Amino acid sequence: MDAAKEEFLKEFGRDYGYSGAPKTIDEIRATEFKRLEGVAYLDHAAATLYSELQMEAILKDLTANIYGNPHSQSDSSFATSDIVRNARQQVLDYFKASPKDYKCIFTSGATAALKLVGEAFPWSHQSNFVYTMENHNSVIGIREYALEQGAQAYAIEIEDTERDAFTGNIASVQVTKHQMLRRNEAKFLAKNHTGSAYNLFAFPSECNFSGLKFSLELVKTVKEDSIRYSDGSPSSNGHWKVLIDAAKGCATEPPDLSKYPADFVVFSFYKLFGYPTGLGALIVHTDAAKLLKKTYFSGGTVAASIADIDFVKQREGIEELFEDGTIPFLSIASLCHGFKILNSLTIPAISRHTSSLATYLRNVLAALRHENGTRVCTLYGSCSSKTLCNKMGPLVSFNLRRPDGSWVGHREVEKLASLYSIQLRTGCFCNPGACAKYLDLSHLDLVTNIEAGHICWDDNDIINGKPSGAVRVSLGYMSTYEDVKQKFIDFVTSSFVSMPTHSRDLQFCGRSIPFTDTGFESRYSAFGVDLKSITVYPIKSCAGFSTDRWPLSSRGLLYDREWLLQSLTGETLTQKKVPEMCLIHTYIDLSQGILFINSPRCKEGLQIILNSNSSNGKREEISLRGQIYQVQGYDKEVDTWFSAAIGRPCTLLRHLSSSHCVSLDERDSVGTCRESRTCLNFSNEAQFLLISEESVSDLNNRLNSTDVGKDVRRTSVQVNPMRFRPNLVISGGRPYAEDEWINIKIGNKSFRSLGGCNRCQMINFATDAEQVLKTNEPLSTLASYRRVKGKILFGILLRYECEAEEGNSNNSWLQVGESIIPDSKQLGDTRRIHADMVVCQVGKSSR
C-alpha cells in the first residue's frame, strides 16, 4: 500500500470500503465489476453501473420462471402480479413510506413521472409553480403546463432561515424571487374559479450540478406557508403541494417520507443500481393523488368503456389509473435483485463510502496549485446551514484554470480523460439554473451564447472568456480510492498542473530540438527537405492510395475525398462511428479513368468509371459542416456493395464537379486550421494534410521512452506517417519545423499553411489481420506535449494557391522528390504556435 492511500485511510478508513458488509469494496470490484479493469467510471450521477452478479441473478430468474401479462388471468399472470405488488412495497420501504399514505406508480423514468404530475396537477389562474433555481430541466418543464392554464411560475433562491429559539425547528425561510412568468392571463381572469387554488413547489434532494443536498425540512416549511420573500411580496394563497426530484440523491440518501411527507417524489431505477433502464416511479401521497386529473384512458386504466357513446368508468386504484397500458413487468421483476445489493451494503454505508471519496477529491482539488501559486481548480457548491443546503453529495463539480488564470475548456478535459480510460461528464447537466448561478452567466451571456450557436453537448466550452459548462465527477457504491486518486487526480495533475521544474526538465511542447533562428533558411536546403509521398483518399474516411505523381485541382488533389458514404437517415459516415471504413481500399487509374474499390468483406471488387454517367441520375443537396453540397447518387448495386462492406445500409454520393467554395470561419486564433475562401470536396477543413517523417520519428521516440517517475517503458507502439491519413509526407529538416511555416513552395507550386491539424481519436485506430483495433495511442502521448488551448495539433493543413499557377498547366502536378521551400519572407515569425503551447514537465509529471 502506498503512502498516499495510507494517509487516505487514516482520515477516511472508518467510512470507506464496507468493512462490516459481506464483501469489502476490493472484493466487490474483483468479483462483480471485472469489466472495470483499467477503467475509472466516474459518471454515476448520469447512470450507475449494474453488478455482474446482479445480472446473473436476473437471467437466472427470467429463465427459471414464467411471467405473463398482469392484465390476464392465468397462473403466470398472477405470478407477475405478485412480483409487481412486492416491487411496489420494496420501493415504498426504500423511502420509508407507509402504504396507507403513499402509492407507487411505475413510469418510464423520473422525467415521465414529472410529466405526469405536470399534466394532471389541478392548475388554475390562481395557482403558483415555484421551483428552486438549482433544478433539472425535466422539473422546470412542468411550468409549461402551469403557464398554459394561467398559473404563474417563478424560480427562487434560498437566502436565509430563521429557527425557533426553543425547538430549533425552522420558523421561516427567506428567499429571493426571480422574474415572475405568466401566460394567457387575460384568458383565464375572465373565468370564475371555484374552490381552493393549489400551488406546487419543486426542489431536488440533491443538485445534479453542484452536489448540494437540500434540507428536506423544506417540505414542512412550504406546507406551513413559512416562505418569506426578500422583496416583501405576500405569500401565495391556496394549498401547497411539494415535489421532490430524488433522481440524483436517492442512490445514497433517499428522502425519508415518514419524517418529511412530500406529496410527490420521482426517481429512476438505473440511478440506484444500473439496471433496468427505462423504468422509474412516482411516489404519490394518496391525498395528492385524489387531486390529479387524468384525461386519457387506455388498456388497464379503465374498468369499462363503450366504443360508440361517451361512457368510460375508470379504475379506482391509484396505480392502475395512472399506469397506461401494460407495465414493463419483466423489468419490474428485476428490481428485487438490485435492491438486494443495496440492502446487503445498507444505504448508510453506501452514503459514507461515497462521501469519503468525494470529500477526499474536493480537498485534493482545492489544494492544487500551479508553480506560480495560482489555484488550479474552481469548485462549485458549498455548504451553508443558512440556506438549508448543509450537506454535499458524492459529486464534485469544477473547472480548471491555466497558470495565467484563463479557463481550461471542459470538453478539453473530457476528451483527454477518455484517453486515460476515465469516463466522466461535462457541460451543464441539464440544469440551466445551477449552471448560470455557479458560472456567473447573466441572461445576456446566455442569450449571446445561444445566438453564437452554442447548444447542449457541443464543443463550445469557452465563450467570451467564460466557461459554458463544468466538469463533473460523481461516485457510486462501487467506486474506489484507486478510481479517484490513481486515475483521476493523477490525470489532472499530470495534464493540467504546471509544476516547478529544473531547466533541463522543461520543454515547450511543440519543439523537441532546441535551435536558434540564425541561418534558418539555409538549413532547409542543407537538410534537403523534399516530398516523400503523395496519398489520395477518393472516398471520405476510407483507405487511400499512394502515388509518385498526381494532378492538382482548385480543390486540392484531383478526386481527393470527392465521394462519401451516407446512412439511410442522412448521416455522413466516418471512421469515428464506422471504423470498418478503413478496410475499404481504393485506387484510381487515370489512364483508364476508373476508381477501383475493394473490401475484405466483399468477394468481388467494385469499379466506378470516373467520367461516365454510372450514377442513378438523382441529384440532391446535402448539408455537411454547415455547408450545402450538390451531390449525385449511384444505383442500387453500388449501394448494396458498400452496405455489405461496412455492415450497415448506406449510399455512395459524389460531389458534383460544379464550382463550390466553402466559406470557413477565420476568427479562430493562430495555430488552428480554419481559413476563408477555401474550395473543398468532402474534407473536413482543408485541401491537404502534411506530415513530417521527422515529427513522426520524434513521436515514436516518445512512445517508446521510459517514464522516469515509474522507471517503466510507456508503450511499445510504433506508428508510421500513414496513421495520420496525410496527403503529403515530407522528409528532411527537424521535427515540427512545419509548425512555423506560413507560405511554402513544393517545386514551383505555392501553398498556404492554415495552421496545425487538430487530431481526434481516429488516429488511435489500427488494423491487424483485417480487424480494426482501438487503443489510446498515439493520441494520449501527443496530448502530453502537443496540446494548444484544447487542441492536440500534429501536422499542418495546406491550401493550394492555384491562382498563382493559373494558365500554366505544366505545373498542375505534384511529384515525389520535389523540394519543399518555406517562404523566406515569413521565416522571422518562428514562434507563432510555440508561444501558445502548454509547458510539459519531463519526468515525474509526464503523462
N, C-alpha and C positions, 0 to 999 in steps of 0.2 A: 504494500500500500504506500503510495507516495505521500509526501509531507502535506501537500495541499488538501488531500482527502482526509488525512488525519485531523487537520485543523477544522475542516468542514464538520466532521463527525463530533468533534469536541463541542461545537456550538449547536449542531442540529441533530446529533445522534439519537436523542430521545424521540424525535418526531419522524425521522427518516427511516424508511425501509421495512415497516410492518413486522417488527420483532416479535410481536405476540400472535401473529396470524399463522395459518397453516404453512404458508410459504413466505420467505423473505423476498425483497424486491429482486435480488440477484437470481433467485430460483424462479421467480415469475418470468423474468426476461429469458432465462435459459430454456424453460420448458414450454412457455405459452406464446412467446413472441420471437421465435427463432428467425423470422423474416426480417427483423430489425437489425441483424448483424451488420455493423458498419454504417448504419443509418441513424441519424438523430431526427426523430419525428417530433416537431415542436409546434404543431398546429391543432392541438386538441380543442381549442375554442371553436374551430370550424367543424371538426369531426374527430372524435376519439377513435381508438383502434379496437377492433374486436380481438378477443383471445382465440388462439388456435384451438384450445381445449373447448372453449365455448362453442365454436363452430362444429367441432366433432360431436359434441352433445346434441346440438340441434339436428345434425344429419342423422344421428342415431335415433332420435325421437321421431323425425319425419318418416324414416324408413321402417320404423317398427310399429307405427300407429296409423290408423285411417281417420282422417279429419274431413268431414263433409261440410257442405254449405249449412251454416247455422239456421238458415231460413227453411230448411227441410225438416222432416220429422223422423228421419231414420236414426238408427243407433249411432252411426258415425257423426251425424249432425248433432245429436245430443252430447256426444263426446266433445265436439267442438264448442258447444255452448258452455259446457263445464269449464273448458280451458279459458274461454273468454271471460267468464264470470270470475275465475280465480285471478286472471290477469288484472281485471279492474280492481280487485281487492288489493293486489300487490302494489298497484300504483297508489291507491289511497293510503296504504300503510306507509309507503315511502315518504309521503308528505304529511303523515300523522293526521290524516283527515278522516273523520267519522263517516261511515257510510250512511248514517242517518241525515247528516248535514250536507254531504258532498256526493257528486256523481262524476264518474269518469267517462268522458265522451272521446272515443278514438277518432283521430283525424289523420290526414296525410302528413302532418308535421305541425310545428309551432306556428308557422305562418298561416296555415289553413285554420288553425284554432283561432287566431287573431281575426282572420277574415270572417269567421262565423260570428264572433262577438260583434264586430262592426256592422255586419248585415242585419243581425237580429236584435240589436240593442234598441230600446224604445226612445229614439231621439225625438225631440221636438224643438221648436224655435227658442224654448226657454232652457234647453239643455246646454251643458258645457262639456267639452272634451279637453281635459288638461293632462299634459304629459311632461315629464322632465326632459330637459334638453338632451341628456345622455340616454337615447333610446334608439333601437334598431328601426330601420325603415319600415319593417313589417308592422311595427306598432304605430309609427307616425301615419302610415297609410290608412288607419282607421278614421282619421279626420275627414277623409273624402266622404264617407258615409254620413258623418255628423254634419258636415257643411251642406251636403245635398238636402238634408232635412231641416235646414235653417238654424241648426245649432251653431254656437260659436266654439272656436278651438284656439288654444294658445299653449305655448311652451313656458315652463318656469325653470328658474334656478333656485335651489335651496340655499339660503344665505345664513340663517342662524336658527337656533332653537332656544326655547325657554322651558326650563324644567321646574316642576313643583318642588319647593324647598323641603317639603316634608317627605313626600313619597319618592322623589327622584324621577317620576314619570314625566313625559313630555306634556307641557301645558299648551304650547303653541309652536308653530313653525313659521318663520318669516321667509317669504320667497319674493323673487323678482319676476314680474310678469313680462314676457316678451310680447311682440305685436299680436293684437287680437285679430283673428281671422273670422270672417263671416261671409256667407254666400247666400243669395236668394232671400235676403231678409224681408224685403217688401212682400214677396210672395206669401210668406208664412205669417207675417204680422196680421194679415187680413183674416186669418183663420182663428177661430175660437179654440183655445186649448183647455180641455177639461182634465182635472186630475193633477197629480203631482208631477213635477218635472224630475227627470233622472239625469244625473251627471256621471261621467266616467273619468276616473283618474288612473293613469297608467305609469308604471315605473319598472325598471329591471331590478331583479335581485342582485345582479352583478353586471356592471357595464362591460360590454364586449370589446370596447376600445381601450379603456384605462385599467380595467380590473377592479375599480372601486365597487365595494359592496354597499348597497343602500340598506339602511336600517329598516327592518320590517315593522318597526313602530309606526312607520308612515301609514300603515293600514288603519290603525285606530285613530291616528291624528286626522286623517282625511274624513273618516266616517263621522267623527265628532265635530267636523267643520271647524277645526282649530288651525286652519291655514290663514296667515295674515300676510297681506300684500304690502311691500315696501312703499308703494306709491299711494297707499291709503285706500285702495279700491275696496268696496264692500264685498263680503263673502257672497258666493252664489246661492241662490235659492234652490230648494229641491233636495232630493236624496242622493247621496254619493255612493257610487259603487267603485270598487278598487280592483284593478287588474295588475297582476304581477307577471312580467315576462321572465320566466325562470330558465329559458333556453340555455343561457351561459352558466348561471350559478348552480343549477340543480345537480350537477355532477359531483360537487364537493360540499354543498350546503343547501339542500332542498328546503324551501320555506316550510316552517312548522305551522300548519294550519290550525292546530289545536290552540296555539298561542296567538297567532296573527290571522284572524279569519277573513282573508281576502275573498272576494266574490268570484274572481276568475284567475286561474293560473294556467299558463301554457308552457309546453316544452316539447322536445323531440327526443326519441329514444336513442338515436345514434350519437347524441351528445353524452349519453350516460355510459353506454358500453359498445358503441361502434356498429352494432347490427341488431335489429333491422334498420335500414334506411326507409324513407317514405312512410314513416309511422310516428305519430305524436299523439298528444292528448290535450283536451281542455278539461281541467278540473273545475267544476262549477258548483257554487253553493245552490242548494235546492231553492232557496228564496229568490235568488237572482235568476235561476233558470226559468221560473214562472213568468218573469218579465219579458223574456226573449220572444220575439215574434218571428215564427217560421212561416215562410211563404211557399216555397217549393216543397212538393212531396214526391216521394219516389218509392220504389220497391223496398219494403222493410220498415218504412216510416208511417204507413197508414194501416189502420185496422180494416177499412173498407172504402171503396170508391166506386162511382158509377160513371161509365165512359161517356154517355151521351147527355147527361144532365149535370148541373153544378152541385155535385154532392161528394164530399170526402169526409171521412172520420179518421182523424189522426190518432196514432197510438199515444197512450198516456205516459209510458215510461220515458224519462228524460233522455236516456242513452238512445233508445230506439227512435225517438222523434228526430234527433239531430244527426244520426249516422245514416246518410243516404246510401242506398244500395247495399251490396254485400261487403262487409268489412274485410280487410286483409287478414283473414283468420289464421293463415299459416305463419305470417309474420308475428301476429299476436301470440301464437303458440310458442314462438321462440323467446319471448320476453322472460320467461321464468329462468332460463339458462343465463341470461345476462344479470338478472337480479341476484342469482345465486353467487356470482362472482363478487358483486358489490357487498353482499351480506357477509361473505366469508372474510372480507377485509375490514368491513364496517366503514360507514361514511365518515365518522370522526377520524379514523386512522388515515383514510384517503385524504381528508382535508389537511391533516397535519403533515403528511408526507409531501403533498404537492406544494403546500405553503412554505415548507422549509426550503425547497428548491427555488421557488420564486423569490423568497426573501434573500437567499444567498445570491441569486442572479442580480437582483436590484442593487444589493450592496456592492458587488464587484463592478458593475457597470457604472455606478455613481462615483466610484473611486478612480476610474481610469483617467489618466492624464496624458496629453501629448508631451513631447520633450520640452516644449516651451511653457508647460504648465497649464495650458488651456484644457478645459473639460472635453472629453471625447463624446460623452453621451448626455442627451437631454431626455430625462424620464418624464412620463406623463401620468398624472394621478397621484394624489397624496391624501393621507388620512386626516380627517377633521371631525371631531365629535360634534362641533357646532352645526355641521351640515348633514348630520345623520349618515355620513359615509365614513365610518370609522374602522373599516377593515379592508384589506386588499385580497383579492382572489389570486389563484395561481396563474397569473397573466402579467406579462411585463411588456409595456408599450413604450417605444422610444424612437428617437432619431439620432444619427451620428453627425459629428462635425469634424471638419478638417482642422489642421493646426491654425490656419488663418481665420477660423470661425465660420467659414462657408459650410453649407449643408452637404452631406452625402445623400444622394437620392435613394429613397427606399427601394426602388426597383434595382438599383445597382447592388444593394445589399442582398436582395432576394436572388438575383441571378448568380452572384458569387457564391452564396450559401449553397445553391444547388450543386455547384461543382465540388463542394465538400460533403455532399450527401446529407445536407441539412435541409429539412423541409419546414418552412415557416410561412407566414402570411404577411403581406404588406398592403398598404392602401388606407382606406377609411373604414373598412369592415362593415359597410352598410349602416354606419352610424354617423350621419352628417352633422348632427348637433355637437357630439363629442369631438369630432374631427375639427370643426370650426373653432370650438372652445379651446382646445389644447394647442392647436397650431396657430392660434391667433389670426384666423382668417375672417375678415369682415365680409359683409354682404357684397361690397364692391369687389373684393378679392374673389369671392366665389363666382360672381357673375362674369368677371373678367376671365377667370379660368375656363368657364364653360364656353364663353364666346371664342376663346382661343382653341377650342376643340377638345378640352380635357373632359374625359368621361371615366367612369369607374373601370378599373383594371387596365388602363392604358399605361404607357411608359412615361407620361409627362409627370415626373416626380418632383421636379423643382421648377416653379413658375414664378418669374419676377423675384427671384432670390428667396422664395419661401417654399417649404415642403408642402406638397399637396396631400400627403398621407404619412403614415408611420410604419415602423417595423413592429411586428407583434410576435412574441414568443409565449406560447401557452402550454401548460403542463397537464399531464394526465396521470392516472393512477399507476401506470407502468413506466413513467419517466424515471430516469436515473441521474445520479450525480455525473456520470460519465457523459450523458447527453448534454448536460448544462456546461460543465467545465471543460472536459477534454475535447468536446466537439465545438460547442457554440462559443464559449468565452475565448478559447484559444484561436478560433477562427476570427473573431472580432479583433483580438489583439494583434494577430499576425497580418491582417488585411487592412486595418484602418487606424491603428495606433502608431504614431511617429515616435520611435524610440530613440533615446540617447545612444549615439554610436561613436566609435573611433573613426577617424577619417578614412582609414583603409577599408572599413566595413560599410562604407556608404557609397551608393552609386545612383545615378539618375537612371530611371527605368528604361529610357529609350536608347541608351548607349551602353555598349559593353566594352568598347575600346576607347580610351581617352585620346584626344587629339587636339591640335591647335588649328587655327584657320590659315596659317601661313602656307602658301603653296597649294591651296586647296584644289584649284582647278588642275594643276599639273599632275596631281596624284591619280586622277581618273584615267588619264592616258597611260600613266605608269602602270596602274593596276590592270589596264586593258578590260574595262567593263564592257561586256557585249551581250547580245541577245542569245540566250542558250536554248530556249524552246518557245514554240507558239502552240497554244491549245484552243480549239474551237468547241463550244458546247451548243450544238444546234437546238436541243430541247432543254428548256429550263429545268435545272436540278437533276438532269440525267448525266451519265458519263460522257465526256468529250473525247476528242482525238487530237493527237499531236501531229504537227506537220512542219516541214522545213521552210515552207514559203506559203503565204496566204494573202489574198487581196483585202484591201481596206474599203470601207464604205463610210458614208456620213454617220452611220450608226455604230461604227466600230469594225470588228472583223466581219467579213461578209458571212451572213447566215447565222451569226452567233446569237443564241437564245431567241431565234425567230419563231420557235414553236413552244407551246406549253401544254400541260395536261390539266384538265379541269374536271372536278367532280360533277355529278349529276345535279348537285344543288348550287353549282356556280362557284364553288371554292377553288382557287388556284392551288394545285398540289405541288408541294416541295418536299425535299428530304426531311425537313423538320417534322412533318407529320407522316410521311411515307418514306422511310429510309430505304426501302427496296428500290426506289427510283435510281439509286446509284448503280444498280446492277444492269440497267438498260444501257447498252453500248451503242454509240453512233459513229458514223464515218461518212464523209461527203467526198464523192469522186467528181471533181469539177469537170473532167473531160467527158464523163458520161452524163453529168447533170442529175445524179441520183444520190439521195440520202439513204444509206444502209443502216438498219436498226436491228439489233439482236438482244435477246434476253435468255438467261438460263432456264426461265420458266416457260419458254415457248420453243417448240421443236423447230419451227421454221422462222427465218428472219423476215423482216419487212422491208420493202423498198418503196420509196416515195420519189417520184420524178419531180425535180425542182420546178421546172418551167411548164409542166402540163397542168391541165385542169382536172387533176385526180381527186379534187375535193368534192364534197356533196353540193357545192354551189351555194350553200346557205351562208349568207353574211350576217354578222351581228356585231353588237358593241358590247364590250366587257369593261368593267372598272378594275383597275389594278393600281394600288398605291395612290388612290385618289385621282388617277388619270383615266381617260376614256380611250380605248383602243378599238379599232375596227379589225375584226378577225374573220377568218373563214374556216369552217369545219371540214371534216372528211367523212367518207362513207362508213357504213356500219362495220365493214370488215376491218378497217383500220382501228376503230374504237374498240372493237372486240379484242383485237390483238393486244392493245395497251392495257385493257382491263385485266386480261389474263397475266400480263407481265408484272403488274403491281398488286394484283389480288383484290381489286375493287373496281366497280364500274367507273369509267371516266371517258372523256372525249379529248381528241387532239385538236388544237386550234393553232392556226398560223396567222401571225401578224401580216396584214396586207402591206404591199410594197408602197402604198401611198405615203407621202411625207407626213411625219407626225413627230413633233418635238415636245418633249416633256419640260414643263417649267418647274424647276425644283427650287426649294426654299434655300435662299442664300443667307439667312440670318444666323445660322449656326456659327459657333466660334471656330477659329483656326484649328486645324487638325482633324476636323470631321470631313465627311465625304460628299456633302451636297453642294451643288452649284447650279446656277441657272443656265438656260439655253443649251441643254444637252439633249441630243437626239438619241433615243434609246429604243431597243426592241423590248424584250421582257426581262432584262437585267434589273437588279434592284435599284442601284443608284448611279452606276457609271458604265461606260463602254468597256473599259479594260480594268483588270486587276493585275498588278505587277508584284512579283515576289522575288526576293534576292536569295540565291543559294547560300550566301554568307550569313544572312539573317537566319535562315533555317538551320544552318550548321551551329550557330550560336545557341539557338533554341534547343537543339539536340544535346548540346553540352550541358545545358541547364537541366534538361530532363534526366540526364544520367549523372548529374553531380551528386555529391554527398551532402546530406543535411548535417551541417556542423553541430547543431544543437542536439541531434539524436544519433549522430555517427552511423547513419544508415543511408543506403542509396535510395534516392527518392523514387525512381522508376526506371524500368529498362525499355521504355517506349522510344522508338525512333520513327520520325516522320520524314517524308520526302516532300518536296515543294507541291506535288500534285494533291496532297491532302487539303490544300487551301483553295483548290479549284481556280488557279490563276490562268489568265490568258497568256501572260508573258512571264517568263522566268529569265532573270539576268544572272550573270556570273562575273566575279571580279569585284574589286573595291573592298570596303569594310562593312561589317554588319550594320544595318539600319541607316546607312548613308541615304537611302531612298527617302527617308522621312523628311529630309531637308530640301528635296527638290521641289521646284515650282514649275519651271518650264524645262523640258528636256527634248532632245532630238534622238531618234532612233534612225540611224542612217541619215537621210535628209528629210525625214518626216517629223513634223512638230507635234508635240503633245503637251497638254497642261495637266499638272498634278492637282487633283481635287482634295488631297489630304489622305489621312490614314483610313484603312478599311476596318470598320467595327466588326469584330468577329463574334460569332454565335456558336451554339453547341453543334452545329453541323460539322465543324472540323473535328469533333470527337467521334464521328462515325468512321469505322474501319471495316473493310471487307476481308473475310477469311473463309476460303472454300465456299464461295458464293453465299456466305452468310454475312449479315450486317451486324456488327458489334458496336456497342456504345460504351465509351469509357469516359473518364474525367479529363483525359489528356488529349491534346496539348493545351486546351483552354485554361485549365487550372494553373499550369505553370506560366502561361502568358499573362494571366491575371495578376500574378505576383510581381511582374516588373514592366508590363506594357499597358497599364491602366491609366486613362486620361479622362478625368471628370465623368466617370461612369462608363466609359467606353474602353474596350480592350482592342487596341489597334495593332494590326500586323499586316504589312503590305500596304501599297498605296493604289489609289484609283486614278485613272487617267482618262482624259478626253482628247480625242483626235482633232487637231486643229485643221480640218480638211480645207478650210478657206485658203490657208497658206499654200495648199498644194493644187488649188483649182486650176484646171486646164493642163495639168501635167500628169497624164495617165501612166507614164512610165514609173512614177514614184508612188503608185497606189498599192504597192505590195510590201509586206513586211518579210524580211529574210533572216533566218537564223544566222548568227555570226555578225550581224550589223553592230556597229559601235553605239554605245549609249553615252551621250554627252549632255550634261546639265547646262542650262543657260547660265553663262558666266555673269550676267547682269544681276542674277538673283543669289549668287553664292554667298554674299555677305549676310544674308538672313538665314543663319545656320541653326538658330535655336528656337524657331517658332513653335515646334512641338515640345521640345525638351523642357521649356520653361513651365509647361503645364503638367509634365509627368509627375506622378507621385514618387516620393523618395522611398526606396525599399532598403531594409536592413538585411545585409548578408549575415547569415549565422543563425543565432537562436530565434530571431523574429521572422525568419524567412519561411514562407509557405506554412 
